[in-house]
Amino acid sequence: MRGVAPRNSHGRRDRTPSIDSVSLAIIEQLQEDGRRPYAAIGKAVGLSEAAVRQRVQKLLDQGVMQIVAVTDPLTVGFRRQAMVGINVEGDLDPVADALTAMEEVEYVVMTAGSFDLLIEIVCEDDDHLLEMINKRIRTLPGVRTTESFVYLKLRKQTYTWGTR
């Protein structure tokens, strides 16, 4: 069946994009420096600049990677970051979708463990954090409990784990 994704153990189509070693090498180059020129990447991985440009666009279109500027929130006016563990009653998807739509929520993770969801939020100050937790997160239908972990100091934040 050419062009059809194989079925996984649950009988669903596997939608994971297949990534070859050259694309992995391109990703590693961009993780080292997201502004690295395509010509330099091409030289490192053995492709032309145009071929690298096409592969990068395909990886972006498939949602395999993003190229973004990463800031230290404290340096751009945000004084409070927190991880929030959330327990949900019933289906996680509507709560996860609602959290994903909130501008202050940086990421949403469904977990197995003490919490159903873990989110990271970035706020302007403590009042903003309180408003987020008390008025916007805890009031979502299905949210049973929350536990907040306020960041006192960010010691490490990298996105260079490579492609192992």
C-alpha positions as CSV (number, residue, x, y, z in Angstrom):
1,M,0.0,0.0,0.0
2,R,2.1,2.8,-1.3
3,G,1.6,6.2,0.4
4,V,-0.6,4.8,3.2
5,A,0.7,5.0,6.8
6,P,0.9,1.6,8.5
7,R,-1.4,0.9,11.3
8,N,-0.1,0.9,14.9
9,S,-0.9,-1.6,17.6
10,H,-4.3,0.2,18.3
11,G,-5.4,-0.2,14.7
12,R,-4.9,3.5,14.0
13,R,-2.8,4.9,11.2
14,D,0.7,5.9,12.3
15,R,1.1,9.6,11.4
16,T,4.6,10.0,12.6
17,P,6.7,11.5,9.7
18,S,9.6,9.4,8.6
19,I,12.8,11.3,9.0
20,D,16.1,10.1,7.4
21,S,19.6,10.7,8.7
22,V,20.2,13.7,6.5
23,S,17.1,15.5,7.8
24,L,18.2,14.6,11.4
25,A,21.6,16.2,10.6
26,I,19.8,19.3,9.3
27,I,17.8,19.5,12.5
28,E,21.0,19.2,14.6
29,Q,22.6,22.0,12.6
30,L,19.6,24.3,13.2
31,Q,19.5,23.4,16.9
32,E,23.1,24.6,17.2
33,D,22.2,27.8,15.4
34,G,18.7,28.5,14.1
35,R,20.1,31.3,11.9
36,R,22.8,29.1,10.2
37,P,22.7,29.7,6.4
38,Y,21.3,26.9,4.3
39,A,24.6,26.9,2.3
40,A,26.6,26.2,5.4
41,I,24.1,23.5,6.5
42,G,24.3,22.0,3.0
43,K,28.1,21.8,3.2
44,A,27.9,20.1,6.6
45,V,25.3,17.5,5.5
46,G,26.3,17.0,1.8
47,L,23.4,18.7,0.1
48,S,22.9,21.8,-2.1
49,E,21.5,25.0,-0.5
50,A,18.2,24.5,-2.5
51,A,17.9,20.9,-1.2
52,V,18.4,22.0,2.4
53,R,15.8,24.8,1.9
54,Q,13.2,22.2,0.6
55,R,13.9,19.8,3.5
56,V,13.7,22.5,6.1
57,Q,10.3,23.7,4.7
58,K,9.0,20.1,4.6
59,L,10.1,19.6,8.3
60,L,8.3,22.8,9.2
61,D,5.2,21.9,7.2
62,Q,5.1,18.4,8.9
63,G,5.3,20.0,12.4
64,V,8.6,18.1,13.1
65,M,10.3,21.3,14.1
66,Q,9.9,25.0,14.6
67,I,12.4,27.8,14.2
68,V,11.8,30.4,16.9
69,A,13.7,33.0,19.0
70,V,13.9,31.8,22.6
71,T,14.0,34.5,25.3
72,D,14.6,34.7,29.0
73,P,11.2,35.9,30.2
74,L,12.7,38.0,32.9
75,T,14.6,40.1,30.4
76,V,11.4,40.9,28.3
77,G,9.1,42.0,31.2
78,F,7.7,38.8,32.6
79,R,8.5,38.4,36.3
80,R,6.8,35.2,37.1
81,Q,6.9,31.7,35.7
82,A,5.3,28.6,37.1
83,M,4.7,24.9,36.4
84,V,1.1,23.9,37.2
85,G,0.0,20.4,37.8
86,I,-3.6,19.8,37.0
87,N,-5.9,16.9,37.8
88,V,-9.0,16.6,35.6
89,E,-12.3,14.8,36.0
90,G,-13.3,13.0,32.8
91,D,-11.9,13.7,29.4
92,L,-8.5,15.5,29.3
93,D,-8.9,16.8,25.7
94,P,-11.3,19.7,26.3
95,V,-9.2,21.0,29.3
96,A,-6.0,20.6,27.3
97,D,-7.5,22.4,24.4
98,A,-8.7,25.3,26.5
99,L,-5.3,25.6,28.2
100,T,-3.5,25.5,24.8
101,A,-5.6,28.5,23.6
102,M,-4.4,30.6,26.5
103,E,-1.6,33.0,25.5
104,E,0.2,32.7,28.8
105,V,0.5,28.9,28.6
106,E,3.8,28.0,27.0
107,Y,3.2,24.3,26.9
108,V,0.7,21.6,27.8
109,V,1.7,18.0,28.5
110,M,-0.6,15.1,29.2
111,T,1.1,12.9,31.8
112,A,0.9,9.6,33.6
113,G,1.6,10.1,37.3
114,S,0.5,12.5,40.0
115,F,-1.1,14.9,37.5
116,D,-3.1,14.5,34.4
117,L,-1.7,17.7,32.8
118,L,1.4,19.8,33.4
119,I,1.5,23.3,32.0
120,E,4.1,26.1,32.1
121,I,2.8,29.6,32.3
122,V,4.6,32.9,32.0
123,C,3.1,35.9,33.7
124,E,3.8,39.6,34.1
125,D,3.8,39.4,38.0
126,D,2.3,37.6,40.9
127,D,-1.1,39.2,40.5
128,H,-1.2,38.0,36.9
129,L,-0.3,34.5,38.0
130,L,-3.0,34.5,40.7
131,E,-5.6,35.6,38.1
132,M,-4.5,32.9,35.7
133,I,-4.7,30.1,38.3
134,N,-7.8,31.3,40.2
135,K,-10.0,32.8,37.5
136,R,-8.9,31.1,34.3
137,I,-7.5,27.6,35.0
138,R,-9.4,26.5,38.1
139,T,-12.7,27.6,36.6
140,L,-12.4,25.4,33.5
141,P,-15.0,22.6,33.4
142,G,-13.4,19.4,34.4
143,V,-10.5,20.9,36.4
144,R,-10.5,19.1,39.8
145,T,-7.3,20.3,41.4
146,T,-4.2,22.3,40.7
147,E,-0.8,22.5,42.3
148,S,1.6,25.4,41.4
149,F,5.3,25.3,41.3
150,V,6.6,28.9,41.2
151,Y,10.0,29.3,39.5
152,L,12.4,31.2,41.8
153,K,15.4,31.1,39.3
154,L,15.8,29.6,35.9
155,R,19.2,27.8,35.9
156,K,19.0,26.0,32.5
157,Q,16.8,26.2,29.5
158,T,18.1,24.7,26.3
159,Y,16.7,23.1,23.1
160,T,19.8,21.5,21.9
161,W,19.3,17.9,22.8
162,G,20.0,16.8,19.2
163,T,18.2,14.0,17.5
164,R,19.9,11.0,19.2
